[in-house]
Amino acid sequence: MSQQQPDALRLADAIDPFVRTSSPDHLTSKVAADEMRRLHEQNDQFADSAIAMAGKIKSLLAENELLKMSQYGSGRLQELRTQRDELQKQVAEIGQLGMVLREQRDDLLSALKLVLLTISVGKIILWLKGKRNDKEPIS
């Protein structure tokens, strides 16, 4: 399948044979034909450059998106680190509160043991007094 020849090349080919055979001003026509060929070649180079630039633009856009995501990720990471630090502070505070509560519990248990011991001793004393009253008068 043959491609259609671009207008610049077709016109250059049309001018060139005419120049050789019938044009009185063959130099101007020859220069025009050569210039059309040069412009066509330059146009092809520009087209290739445009394709390469389009690829580079796509690549830069992709890099830009990655950078945006990275910056978002970096911001999110910082936000998560801040939340983690806050949670660690809260855990430390809860740990300190737990120690205070354990100390208070231990103090309350000690006080309860003392109360129970006092009650037990009081019952024993009352029991002993009751036993003495039953058997002998206390002098």
Steps between C-alpha positions, in 0.01 A plus 500: 500500500669819389462817700389817329790736445482824702411816302841660552679201345243456224529866404878487517503202263255681270714814489833328460442324161330812370807703593731276299299509182300814454553765766706799399567575867617150591715619790205649691285194437783264598559695819125490574490125448805445719352726767172305495695176547703657784184631667337159472801335663501765773125446549566127548769581756263733681233230499747249646605759759136568584439127551808477722391809692150357543657188651714713728196704601311181588798383699523833685126496570533149643795612714298801612211274606742277690646806668152622596417157641835494679434841651151390601648180639766698683236730649285203597803327649573808712135510608517133601825558689337785691204276586738223607693739726174621656388142560837416657458796738152379591629146559774640726241704693279193534801302623571767764134504601511120524797520739317755717188282502707191597660693786157617619367144472792368702444771764129415514574128532744570782242719674233235449727233645563725800126560544428128470777423746367763739150358468633148556701608804197686632286187459763290671519746788121502532495124480766473766314744723188298448677180597633652815157629594356155459755322721650740746439850608769737399669664788 
